[in-house]
Amino acid sequence: PVADYWPAFAANGKAGVTVRELMRHRAGLSQLNGATRAELMDHRLMEQRLAAA
């Protein structure tokens, strides 16, 4: 699971999401919709949003 490498990612029921699911866009992380280009380029902000999703 991604959470083995990035513990904060386990929030909100994502503890079982595998690296494969994440890389294949099959993790169900739809809360990033509506992000601006500037937000997408902000690495730390995207880490926070992915972990909180």
C-alpha positions in Angstrom: 0.0 0.0 0.0 1.0 3.6 -0.6 0.6 4.3 3.1 3.6 2.0 3.8 5.7 4.7 2.1 3.6 7.8 2.9 1.7 7.3 6.2 -0.4 10.5 5.8 -2.0 9.0 2.7 -3.9 6.5 4.8 -6.4 9.2 5.9 -10.0 8.8 5.0 -10.0 5.1 4.3 -7.1 5.0 1.8 -4.9 2.7 3.9 -5.4 -0.2 1.5 -4.8 1.7 -1.8 -1.8 0.1 -3.6 0.9 1.9 -5.6 -0.4 0.1 -8.7 -3.9 1.5 -8.2 -2.6 5.0 -7.6 -0.3 4.9 -10.6 -3.1 3.5 -12.9 -5.5 6.2 -11.7 -7.7 3.6 -10.1 -7.6 4.8 -6.5 -10.8 6.9 -6.7 -9.2 10.2 -5.9 -11.8 12.5 -7.5 -11.5 15.4 -5.1 -8.7 17.0 -7.1 -11.2 18.1 -9.7 -11.2 21.8 -10.2 -7.5 22.4 -9.3 -6.0 25.3 -11.1 -2.8 24.9 -13.1 -0.9 26.8 -10.4 -2.2 24.4 -7.7 -1.3 21.4 -9.8 2.3 22.7 -10.0 2.5 23.2 -6.3 4.1 19.9 -5.1 3.5 20.5 -1.4 -0.1 21.5 -1.9 -0.8 18.4 -4.1 0.7 16.2 -1.4 -1.6 17.7 1.2 -4.7 17.4 -1.1 -3.9 13.8 -2.0 -3.4 12.8 1.6 -6.6 14.5 2.7 -8.7 13.1 -0.2 
